[in-house]
Each structure stands twice: as structure tokens, then as C-alpha cells.
């Protein structure tokens, strides 16, 4: 049995998370085109600015989420990590779509993905601490 078969669910969620980032980039690119915002400008029409920030905020969270997801998978388990990863993905999609619609609506999606990331990180931290304490 290879490593992939042990972490197939987490691998799938990782690919899904990357697809969400790609989706955010597509939304920002479409807004750039729709509102005539020429690169390298990052300001202009408010809808473009929200789409751009949604993409950038997603990018900013990837280095927190992905290592936490994989450390949790390694220390707790593949399926629980994948379940929390799907929660993150749902929260992120909610964040992106809500933020683009109106900045003040981004809170619930942000909260869902932030809590999922925190649970992943804390879960891995607790398991590592327990392993260190037990020797």
C-alpha cells in the first residue's frame, strides 16, 4: 500500500482547495476584464477590488491551511482531516462569493474557514505535544 492510498481523502481535499484558489483567480480576472482594469493595477471598480481581495485573502490563507491540513492528517487521520478540509473549502467559497457581492457579507465564510484552520492546527499541535510528552 502506497502513501497516497493512506491519504487519498486529504489529497482530494488539497486538490479541491487549489481549485478554489483557481476559482478565486478566475473571478478576479473576469472582474478585471469586465471593468477594464489594466494590469498591474489593483484598484479601480469596487467589484474588481473585492474580487481581487477575495483572491489575495485566499492566497494568504493557503500557507496556514495546507500545512495544518496535512499535519492533522498525519497526526490524527486522513478522514477527519478531509472532513475539516471540506469545511474550509465550503467556508472559502462562501467567503469569495459573499465578499465579491458585498464586503460586509464576507464574515460568515471567513469565520468558517478560520475555525476549520484553527481546529486543524490545534489538533496537530495537541497530537505532537502528546507524542513528545509520552516519549
DSSP file (Angstrom, degrees, kcal/mol; ACC not computed):
  #  RESIDUE AA STRUCTURE BP1 BP2  ACC     N-H-->O    O-->H-N    N-H-->O    O-->H-N    TCO  KAPPA ALPHA  PHI   PSI    X-CA   Y-CA   Z-CA
    1    1 A X              0   0    0      0, 0.0     2,-0.1     0, 0.0     5,-0.0   0.000 360.0 360.0 360.0 128.6    0.0    0.0    0.0
    2    2 A X     >  -     0   0    0      1,-0.1     4,-0.9     0, 0.0     3,-0.5  -0.374 360.0-102.0 -90.8 171.6    1.5    3.4   -1.0
    3    3 A X  H >> S+     0   0    0      1,-0.2     4,-1.2     2,-0.2     3,-0.7   0.853 117.7  60.7 -61.2 -36.4    1.3    6.7    0.8
    4    4 A X  H >4 S+     0   0    0      1,-0.3     3,-0.6     2,-0.2    -1,-0.2   0.898  99.6  54.8 -59.8 -40.7   -1.4    8.0   -1.5
    5    5 A X  H 34 S+     0   0    0     -3,-0.5     3,-0.5     1,-0.2    -1,-0.3   0.780 106.9  51.9 -66.3 -24.8   -3.8    5.3   -0.5
    6    6 A X  H << S+     0   0    0     -4,-0.9    72,-0.2    -3,-0.7    -1,-0.2   0.738 122.9  28.9 -78.7 -23.9   -3.3    6.2    3.2
    7    7 A X  S <X S+     0   0    0     -4,-1.2     4,-2.3    -3,-0.6    -1,-0.2  -0.119  77.2 127.1-129.7  36.0   -4.1    9.9    2.5
    8    8 A X  H  > S+     0   0    0     -3,-0.5     4,-2.3     2,-0.2     5,-0.2   0.899  75.9  49.3 -64.1 -42.1   -6.4    9.8   -0.5
    9    9 A X  H  > S+     0   0    0      2,-0.2     4,-2.3     1,-0.2    -1,-0.2   0.922 113.1  46.2 -65.3 -44.1   -9.2   11.9    1.1
   10   10 A X  H  > S+     0   0    0      2,-0.2     4,-2.3     1,-0.2    -1,-0.2   0.875 111.2  53.5 -66.5 -36.6   -6.7   14.6    2.2
   11   11 A X  H  X S+     0   0    0     -4,-2.3     4,-2.2     2,-0.2    -2,-0.2   0.926 109.1  48.7 -61.7 -44.4   -5.1   14.6   -1.2
   12   12 A X  H  X S+     0   0    0     -4,-2.3     4,-2.1     1,-0.2    -2,-0.2   0.906 111.2  49.2 -62.6 -42.6   -8.5   15.1   -2.8
   13   13 A X  H  X S+     0   0    0     -4,-2.3     4,-2.7     2,-0.2    -1,-0.2   0.875 108.2  54.7 -65.9 -36.6   -9.3   18.0   -0.5
   14   14 A X  H  X S+     0   0    0     -4,-2.3     4,-2.2     2,-0.2    -2,-0.2   0.934 109.4  47.0 -60.7 -45.8   -5.9   19.5   -1.2
   15   15 A X  H  X S+     0   0    0     -4,-2.2     4,-1.9     1,-0.2    -2,-0.2   0.882 111.7  51.5 -62.8 -37.9   -6.8   19.4   -4.9
   16   16 A X  H  X S+     0   0    0     -4,-2.1     4,-2.0     2,-0.2    -2,-0.2   0.900 108.0  51.5 -65.0 -41.6  -10.2   20.9   -4.2
   17   17 A X  H  X S+     0   0    0     -4,-2.7     4,-1.9     1,-0.2    -2,-0.2   0.896 109.4  50.1 -62.6 -40.4   -8.6   23.7   -2.2
   18   18 A X  H  X S+     0   0    0     -4,-2.2     4,-2.3     1,-0.2    -1,-0.2   0.871 108.1  53.6 -65.2 -36.2   -6.3   24.5   -5.1
   19   19 A X  H  X S+     0   0    0     -4,-1.9     4,-2.6     2,-0.2    -2,-0.2   0.873 105.7  53.9 -64.8 -36.4   -9.3   24.5   -7.4
   20   20 A X  H  X S+     0   0    0     -4,-2.0     4,-2.3     2,-0.2    -2,-0.2   0.906 108.5  48.7 -63.9 -41.0  -11.0   27.1   -5.1
   21   21 A X  H  X S+     0   0    0     -4,-1.9     4,-2.1     2,-0.2    -2,-0.2   0.914 110.8  50.4 -64.2 -41.2   -7.9   29.3   -5.4
   22   22 A X  H  X S+     0   0    0     -4,-2.3     4,-2.3     1,-0.2    -2,-0.2   0.912 109.2  52.3 -60.5 -42.8   -8.1   28.9   -9.1
   23   23 A X  H  X S+     0   0    0     -4,-2.6     4,-2.5     1,-0.2    -2,-0.2   0.904 107.7  51.4 -59.4 -43.7  -11.8   29.8   -9.0
   24   24 A X  H  X S+     0   0    0     -4,-2.3     4,-2.2     1,-0.2    31,-0.2   0.899 109.9  50.0 -61.5 -40.1  -10.9   33.0   -7.0
   25   25 A X  H  X S+     0   0    0     -4,-2.1     4,-2.7     2,-0.2    -2,-0.2   0.883 109.3  50.7 -65.4 -39.2   -8.3   33.9   -9.6
   26   26 A X  H  X S+     0   0    0     -4,-2.3     4,-2.8     2,-0.2     5,-0.2   0.923 110.0  50.4 -63.4 -43.7  -10.9   33.4  -12.4
   27   27 A X  H  X S+     0   0    0     -4,-2.5     4,-2.1     1,-0.2    -2,-0.2   0.913 112.9  45.9 -62.3 -42.2  -13.4   35.6  -10.6
   28   28 A X  H  X S+     0   0    0     -4,-2.2     4,-2.4    23,-0.3    -2,-0.2   0.911 113.1  50.2 -66.5 -41.9  -10.7   38.4  -10.2
   29   29 A X  H  X S+     0   0    0     -4,-2.7     4,-2.3     2,-0.2    -2,-0.2   0.904 110.4  49.2 -63.5 -42.0   -9.6   38.0  -13.8
   30   30 A X  H  X S+     0   0    0     -4,-2.8     4,-3.2     2,-0.2    -1,-0.2   0.912 111.7  48.9 -63.1 -42.2  -13.2   38.3  -15.0
   31   31 A X  H  X S+     0   0    0     -4,-2.1     4,-2.4    -5,-0.2     6,-0.3   0.897 109.1  53.3 -65.1 -39.0  -13.8   41.4  -12.9
   32   32 A X  H  <>S+     0   0    0     -4,-2.4     5,-2.4     1,-0.2     4,-0.4   0.937 114.8  41.4 -58.6 -46.5  -10.6   42.9  -14.2
   33   33 A X  H ><5S+     0   0    0     -4,-2.3     3,-0.9     3,-0.2    -2,-0.2   0.928 113.8  51.8 -68.4 -45.8  -11.8   42.3  -17.8
   34   34 A X  H 3<5S+     0   0    0     -4,-3.2    -2,-0.2     1,-0.2    -1,-0.2   0.885 118.4  36.3 -58.6 -41.7  -15.4   43.4  -17.1
   35   35 A X  T 3<5S-     0   0    0     -4,-2.4    -1,-0.2    -5,-0.2    -2,-0.2   0.325 109.8-117.2-100.6   7.9  -14.4   46.7  -15.5
   36   36 A X  T < 5 +     0   0    0     -3,-0.9     2,-0.8    -4,-0.4    -3,-0.2   0.854  50.8 164.9  65.1  37.5  -11.4   47.4  -17.8
   37   37 A X      < -     0   0    0     -5,-2.4     2,-0.3    -6,-0.3    -1,-0.2  -0.794  27.2-146.7 -89.3 110.9   -8.7   47.3  -15.0
   38   38 A X    >   -     0   0    0     -2,-0.8     3,-2.1     1,-0.1     2,-0.1  -0.596  31.4 -77.2 -82.5 134.7   -5.4   47.1  -16.8
   39   39 A X  T 3  S+     0   0    0      1,-0.3     3,-0.1    -2,-0.3    -1,-0.1  -0.420 112.7  30.3 -62.7 141.5   -2.6   45.1  -15.2
   40   40 A X  T 3  S+     0   0    0     -2,-0.1    -1,-0.3     1,-0.0    -2,-0.0  -0.919  95.1 105.8 -97.8  17.4   -0.7   45.8  -13.0
   41   41 A X    <   -     0   0    0     -3,-2.1    -4,-0.0     1,-0.1    -1,-0.0  -0.244  40.3-175.9 -58.6 141.8   -3.4   48.0  -11.4
   42   42 A X        +     0   0    0     -3,-0.1     2,-0.3     2,-0.0    -1,-0.1   0.191  64.2  62.8-122.0  11.9   -5.1   46.6   -8.3
   43   43 A X        +     0   0    0      9,-0.0     2,-0.3     5,-0.0     3,-0.1  -0.914  58.5  88.3-132.1 161.6   -7.6   49.3   -7.8
   44   44 A X  S    S+     0   0    0     -2,-0.3     2,-0.2    -7,-0.1    -8,-0.1  -0.872  75.8  35.1 155.9-117.3  -10.5   50.7   -9.9
   45   45 A X  S  > S-     0   0    0     -2,-0.3     4,-2.4   -10,-0.1     3,-0.3  -0.473  74.5-126.4 -69.7 138.4  -14.0   49.5   -9.8
   46   46 A X  H  > S+     0   0    0      1,-0.2     4,-2.3     2,-0.2     5,-0.2   0.840 108.9  54.2 -57.2 -35.7  -15.2   48.4   -6.3
   47   47 A X  H  > S+     0   0    0      2,-0.2     4,-2.3     1,-0.2    -1,-0.2   0.912 109.5  47.8 -66.8 -40.0  -16.4   45.0   -7.6
   48   48 A X  H  > S+     0   0    0     -3,-0.3     4,-3.1     2,-0.2     5,-0.2   0.938 110.3  52.4 -61.9 -45.4  -13.0   44.3   -9.1
   49   49 A X  H  X S+     0   0    0     -4,-2.4     4,-2.4     1,-0.2    -2,-0.2   0.893 110.6  47.3 -59.7 -40.2  -11.3   45.4   -5.8
   50   50 A X  H  X S+     0   0    0     -4,-2.3     4,-2.4     2,-0.2    -1,-0.2   0.912 113.1  48.3 -67.8 -41.3  -13.5   43.0   -3.8
   51   51 A X  H  X S+     0   0    0     -4,-2.3     4,-2.1     2,-0.2   -23,-0.3   0.909 112.8  49.1 -63.7 -41.3  -12.8   40.1   -6.2
   52   52 A X  H  X S+     0   0    0     -4,-3.1     4,-2.7     2,-0.2    -2,-0.2   0.922 112.4  47.1 -64.0 -44.7   -9.0   40.9   -6.1
   53   53 A X  H  X S+     0   0    0     -4,-2.4     4,-3.0    -5,-0.2     5,-0.2   0.877 109.3  54.3 -66.7 -36.2   -9.0   41.0   -2.3
   54   54 A X  H  X S+     0   0    0     -4,-2.4     4,-1.7     2,-0.2    -1,-0.2   0.913 111.8  45.2 -62.2 -41.1  -11.0   37.7   -2.1
   55   55 A X  H  X S+     0   0    0     -4,-2.1     4,-2.3   -31,-0.2    -2,-0.2   0.942 115.5  46.0 -65.7 -47.4   -8.4   36.1   -4.3
   56   56 A X  H  X S+     0   0    0     -4,-2.7     4,-2.5     1,-0.2    -2,-0.2   0.884 111.2  51.7 -66.3 -37.9   -5.5   37.6   -2.3
   57   57 A X  H  X S+     0   0    0     -4,-3.0     4,-1.5     2,-0.2    -1,-0.2   0.885 108.8  51.8 -66.5 -36.1   -7.0   36.7    1.0
   58   58 A X  H  X S+     0   0    0     -4,-1.7     4,-1.3    -5,-0.2     3,-0.3   0.930 110.5  48.3 -63.0 -44.3   -7.5   33.1   -0.2
   59   59 A X  H  X S+     0   0    0     -4,-2.3     4,-0.7     1,-0.2     3,-0.4   0.896 108.3  54.9 -61.0 -40.3   -3.8   33.1   -1.2
   60   60 A X  H  < S+     0   0    0     -4,-2.5    -1,-0.2     1,-0.2    -2,-0.2   0.815 110.2  46.5 -64.2 -30.2   -2.9   34.5    2.2
   61   61 A X  H >X S+     0   0    0     -4,-1.5     4,-3.0    -3,-0.3     3,-1.0   0.686  92.4  79.4 -86.6 -18.7   -4.7   31.6    4.0
   62   62 A X  H 3X S+     0   0    0     -4,-1.3     4,-2.4    -3,-0.4     5,-0.4   0.898  90.3  52.6 -58.7 -42.3   -3.3   28.8    1.9
   63   63 A X  H 3< S+     0   0    0     -4,-0.7     4,-0.3     1,-0.2    -1,-0.3   0.698 115.9  42.4 -69.8 -14.4    0.1   28.7    3.8
   64   64 A X  H <> S+     0   0    0     -3,-1.0     4,-1.3    -4,-0.2    -2,-0.2   0.863 119.4  41.4 -88.2 -46.7   -1.9   28.4    7.0
   65   65 A X  H  X S+     0   0    0     -4,-3.0     4,-3.0     2,-0.2     5,-0.2   0.947 110.3  52.1 -69.4 -51.7   -4.5   25.9    5.9
   66   66 A X  H  X S+     0   0    0     -4,-2.4     4,-2.3    -5,-0.2     5,-0.2   0.913 112.6  42.4 -62.2 -47.6   -2.5   23.4    3.7
   67   67 A X  H  > S+     0   0    0     -5,-0.4     4,-2.9    -4,-0.3     5,-0.3   0.915 116.0  50.6 -63.8 -38.2    0.3   22.6    6.3
   68   68 A X  H  X S+     0   0    0     -4,-1.3     4,-2.2     2,-0.2    -2,-0.2   0.913 110.0  51.0 -63.2 -41.0   -2.3   22.4    9.1
   69   69 A X  H  X S+     0   0    0     -4,-3.0     4,-2.3     1,-0.2    -2,-0.2   0.938 115.0  41.6 -59.0 -48.6   -4.4   20.1    6.9
   70   70 A X  H  X S+     0   0    0     -4,-2.3     4,-2.4     2,-0.2    -2,-0.2   0.867 113.3  51.3 -73.5 -36.4   -1.5   17.7    6.2
   71   71 A X  H  X S+     0   0    0     -4,-2.9     4,-2.1    -5,-0.2     5,-0.2   0.894 111.9  48.6 -66.1 -37.6   -0.1   17.8    9.7
   72   72 A X  H  X>S+     0   0    0     -4,-2.2     4,-3.4    -5,-0.3     5,-1.6   0.922 110.4  51.1 -65.1 -44.0   -3.6   16.9   11.1
   73   73 A X  H  <5S+     0   0    0     -4,-2.3    -2,-0.2     3,-0.2    -1,-0.2   0.909 113.8  44.9 -59.1 -42.1   -3.9   14.1    8.5
   74   74 A X  H  <5S+     0   0    0     -4,-2.4    -1,-0.2     1,-0.2    -2,-0.2   0.848 124.4  32.0 -71.1 -34.7   -0.5   12.7    9.6
   75   75 A X  H  <5S+     0   0    0     -4,-2.1    -2,-0.2    -5,-0.2    -3,-0.2   0.749 136.0  17.9 -98.7 -25.8   -1.1   13.0   13.3
   76   76 A X  T  <5S-     0   0    0     -4,-3.4     2,-0.2    -5,-0.2    -3,-0.2   0.784 115.0 -73.8-111.8 -52.9   -4.9   12.5   13.7
   77   77 A X     >< -     0   0    0     -5,-1.6     4,-1.6     1,-0.1    -1,-0.2  -0.771  25.7-104.1 158.7 155.9   -6.1   10.8   10.5
   78   78 A X  H  > S+     0   0    0    -72,-0.2     4,-2.7    -2,-0.2     5,-0.2   0.943 112.4  46.7 -65.4 -52.2   -7.0   11.1    6.8
   79   79 A X  H  > S+     0   0    0      1,-0.2     4,-2.6     2,-0.2     5,-0.2   0.931 112.9  46.9 -64.8 -47.7  -10.8   11.2    7.1
   80   80 A X  H  > S+     0   0    0      1,-0.2     4,-2.2     2,-0.2    -1,-0.2   0.901 113.9  50.0 -61.4 -36.5  -11.1   13.7    9.9
   81   81 A X  H  X S+     0   0    0     -4,-1.6     4,-2.5     1,-0.2    -2,-0.2   0.932 111.0  49.0 -63.5 -44.8   -8.6   16.0    8.1
   82   82 A X  H  X S+     0   0    0     -4,-2.7     4,-2.5     2,-0.2    -2,-0.2   0.893 109.0  52.3 -63.6 -39.9  -10.5   15.7    4.9
   83   83 A X  H  X S+     0   0    0     -4,-2.6     4,-1.9     2,-0.2    -1,-0.2   0.944 113.0  44.0 -61.3 -47.7  -13.8   16.5    6.6
   84   84 A X  H  X S+     0   0    0     -4,-2.2     4,-2.2     1,-0.2    -1,-0.2   0.859 111.4  55.7 -65.1 -34.2  -12.3   19.6    8.2
   85   85 A X  H  X S+     0   0    0     -4,-2.5     4,-2.5     2,-0.2    -2,-0.2   0.892 105.4  50.7 -64.3 -39.6  -10.7   20.4    4.8
   86   86 A X  H  X S+     0   0    0     -4,-2.5     4,-2.7     2,-0.2    -1,-0.2   0.887 107.6  53.9 -65.2 -37.8  -14.1   20.3    3.2
   87   87 A X  H  X S+     0   0    0     -4,-1.9     4,-2.6     2,-0.2    -2,-0.2   0.930 109.1  49.0 -59.4 -44.5  -15.4   22.7    5.8
   88   88 A X  H  X S+     0   0    0     -4,-2.2     4,-2.8     2,-0.2    -2,-0.2   0.932 110.7  50.3 -59.3 -46.4  -12.6   25.0    4.9
   89   89 A X  H  X S+     0   0    0     -4,-2.5     4,-2.6     2,-0.2     5,-0.2   0.923 111.7  47.3 -59.7 -46.4  -13.4   24.7    1.2
   90   90 A X  H  X S+     0   0    0     -4,-2.7     4,-2.5     1,-0.2    -1,-0.2   0.929 113.8  48.1 -62.1 -44.8  -17.1   25.5    1.8
   91   91 A X  H  X S+     0   0    0     -4,-2.6     4,-2.5    -5,-0.2    -2,-0.2   0.894 111.8  50.1 -61.2 -40.3  -16.2   28.5    4.0
   92   92 A X  H  X S+     0   0    0     -4,-2.8     4,-2.8     2,-0.2    -2,-0.2   0.912 110.8  47.6 -66.8 -43.6  -13.8   29.8    1.5
   93   93 A X  H  X S+     0   0    0     -4,-2.6     4,-2.6     2,-0.2     5,-0.3   0.919 113.2  49.3 -64.0 -42.4  -16.3   29.5   -1.4
   94   94 A X  H  X S+     0   0    0     -4,-2.5     4,-2.4    -5,-0.2     5,-0.3   0.917 112.0  49.6 -60.0 -43.5  -18.8   31.3    0.8
   95   95 A X  H  X S+     0   0    0     -4,-2.5     4,-3.0    14,-0.2     5,-0.3   0.943 112.1  47.0 -59.8 -49.9  -16.3   34.0    1.6
   96   96 A X  H  X S+     0   0    0     -4,-2.8     4,-2.2     1,-0.2     5,-0.2   0.945 116.6  41.9 -61.0 -51.0  -15.3   34.5   -2.0
   97   97 A X  H  X S+     0   0    0     -4,-2.6     4,-1.6     1,-0.2    -1,-0.2   0.894 118.1  46.2 -67.2 -38.8  -18.8   34.8   -3.3
   98   98 A X  H  X S+     0   0    0     -4,-2.4     4,-2.7    -5,-0.3     7,-0.4   0.916 112.1  50.2 -68.9 -42.9  -20.1   36.9   -0.4
   99   99 A X  H  < S+     0   0    0     -4,-3.0    -2,-0.2    -5,-0.3    -1,-0.2   0.901 109.7  50.4 -63.8 -41.6  -17.1   39.3   -0.5
  100  100 A X  H  < S+     0   0    0     -4,-2.2    -1,-0.2    -5,-0.3    -2,-0.2   0.889 112.5  48.0 -64.3 -37.5  -17.5   39.9   -4.2
  101  101 A X  H  < S-     0   0    0     -4,-1.6     2,-0.3     1,-0.3    -2,-0.2   0.932 138.5 -19.5 -67.3 -46.2  -21.2   40.6   -3.7
  102  102 A X    ><  -     0   0    0     -4,-2.7     3,-2.3    -5,-0.1    -1,-0.3  -0.859  56.3-133.4-166.8 126.8  -20.6   43.0   -0.8
  103  103 A X  G >  S+     0   0    0      1,-0.3     3,-1.6    -2,-0.3     4,-0.2   0.835 105.1  59.9 -55.1 -37.1  -17.6   43.3    1.5
  104  104 A X  G 3  S+     0   0    0      1,-0.3     3,-0.4     2,-0.1    -1,-0.3   0.607  97.7  61.6 -71.0  -8.9  -19.7   43.4    4.7
  105  105 A X  G <  S+     0   0    0     -3,-2.3     4,-0.4    -7,-0.4     3,-0.4   0.410  79.2  87.0 -94.0   1.6  -21.1   39.9    3.9
  106  106 A X    <>  +     0   0    0     -3,-1.6     4,-2.2    -8,-0.2     5,-0.2   0.662  63.8  88.4 -77.4 -15.6  -17.7   38.2    4.0
  107  107 A X  H  > S+     0   0    0     -3,-0.4     4,-2.9     1,-0.2     5,-0.2   0.879  83.0  48.8 -55.4 -52.1  -17.8   37.5    7.7
  108  108 A X  H  > S+     0   0    0     -3,-0.4     4,-2.4     1,-0.2    -1,-0.2   0.928 114.5  45.3 -59.2 -45.7  -19.5   34.1    7.9
  109  109 A X  H  > S+     0   0    0     -4,-0.4     4,-2.2     1,-0.2   -14,-0.2   0.904 113.8  50.3 -62.7 -40.8  -17.4   32.5    5.2
  110  110 A X  H  X S+     0   0    0     -4,-2.2     4,-2.4     1,-0.2    -1,-0.2   0.926 110.7  49.9 -62.2 -44.2  -14.3   33.9    6.8
  111  111 A X  H  X S+     0   0    0     -4,-2.9     4,-2.5    -5,-0.2     5,-0.2   0.908 109.2  51.1 -62.0 -43.4  -15.3   32.6   10.2
  112  112 A X  H  X S+     0   0    0     -4,-2.4     4,-2.2     1,-0.2    -1,-0.2   0.943 114.7  41.8 -60.6 -49.3  -16.0   29.1    8.9
  113  113 A X  H  X S+     0   0    0     -4,-2.2     4,-2.1     1,-0.2    -1,-0.2   0.855 114.1  52.4 -70.4 -32.7  -12.6   28.7    7.2
  114  114 A X  H  X S+     0   0    0     -4,-2.4     4,-2.4    -5,-0.2    -1,-0.2   0.916 110.9  46.9 -67.5 -42.4  -10.7   30.3   10.1
  115  115 A X  H  X S+     0   0    0     -4,-2.5     4,-2.7     2,-0.2     5,-0.2   0.912 111.3  51.6 -65.7 -42.0  -12.3   28.0   12.6
  116  116 A X  H  X S+     0   0    0     -4,-2.2     4,-2.2    -5,-0.2    -2,-0.2   0.923 111.8  47.2 -60.2 -43.3  -11.5   24.9   10.4
  117  117 A X  H  X S+     0   0    0     -4,-2.1     4,-2.6     2,-0.2    -2,-0.2   0.917 111.9  50.3 -63.7 -43.4   -7.9   26.0   10.0
  118  118 A X  H  X S+     0   0    0     -4,-2.4     4,-3.2     2,-0.2     5,-0.3   0.906 110.3  49.4 -62.6 -42.7   -7.6   26.6   13.8
  119  119 A X  H  X S+     0   0    0     -4,-2.7     4,-2.6     2,-0.2     5,-0.2   0.915 111.9  49.0 -64.0 -42.4   -9.0   23.2   14.6
  120  120 A X  H  X S+     0   0    0     -4,-2.2     4,-2.1    -5,-0.2    -2,-0.2   0.941 115.2  43.9 -60.1 -47.6   -6.6   21.5   12.1
  121  121 A X  H  X S+     0   0    0     -4,-2.6     4,-2.6     2,-0.2    -2,-0.2   0.939 116.4  45.4 -65.1 -48.3   -3.7   23.4   13.6
  122  122 A X  H  X S+     0   0    0     -4,-3.2     4,-2.9     1,-0.2     5,-0.2   0.897 111.2  53.7 -64.6 -39.6   -4.6   22.8   17.2
  123  123 A X  H  X S+     0   0    0     -4,-2.6     4,-2.1    -5,-0.3    -1,-0.2   0.928 112.1  44.0 -60.1 -45.6   -5.4   19.2   16.6
  124  124 A X  H  X S+     0   0    0     -4,-2.1     4,-2.4    -5,-0.2     5,-0.2   0.913 113.3  51.9 -65.3 -42.1   -2.0   18.6   15.1
  125  125 A X  H  X S+     0   0    0     -4,-2.6     4,-2.8     1,-0.2    -2,-0.2   0.922 110.1  48.2 -60.4 -45.5   -0.3   20.6   17.9
  126  126 A X  H  X S+     0   0    0     -4,-2.9     4,-2.7     1,-0.2    -1,-0.2   0.915 112.1  49.0 -63.3 -43.1   -2.0   18.6   20.6
  127  127 A X  H  X S+     0   0    0     -4,-2.1     4,-2.0    -5,-0.2    -1,-0.2   0.896 113.2  46.7 -65.2 -39.1   -1.1   15.2   19.0
  128  128 A X  H  X S+     0   0    0     -4,-2.4     4,-2.5     2,-0.2    -2,-0.2   0.930 113.0  49.6 -67.2 -44.7    2.5   16.3   18.6
  129  129 A X  H  X S+     0   0    0     -4,-2.8     4,-2.5     1,-0.2    -2,-0.2   0.911 110.5  50.6 -60.2 -41.9    2.6   17.6   22.2
  130  130 A X  H  X S+     0   0    0     -4,-2.7     4,-2.4     1,-0.2    -1,-0.2   0.899 110.6  49.2 -63.2 -39.9    1.1   14.3   23.4
  131  131 A X  H  X S+     0   0    0     -4,-2.0     4,-0.8     2,-0.2    -2,-0.2   0.897 111.9  48.5 -66.4 -40.0    3.7   12.3   21.4
  132  132 A X  H  < S+     0   0    0     -4,-2.5     3,-0.3     1,-0.2    -2,-0.2   0.899 113.5  46.8 -66.0 -40.4    6.6   14.4   22.9
  133  133 A X  H  < S+     0   0    0     -4,-2.5    -2,-0.2     1,-0.2    -1,-0.2   0.901 112.3  48.7 -69.3 -40.7    5.3   14.1   26.4
  134  134 A X  H  <        0   0    0     -4,-2.4    -1,-0.2    -5,-0.2    -2,-0.2   0.599 360.0 360.0 -78.7  -8.7    4.7   10.3   26.2
  135  135 A X     <        0   0    0     -4,-0.8    -3,-0.2    -3,-0.3    -4,-0.1   0.460 360.0 360.0  84.1 360.0    8.2    9.9   24.7
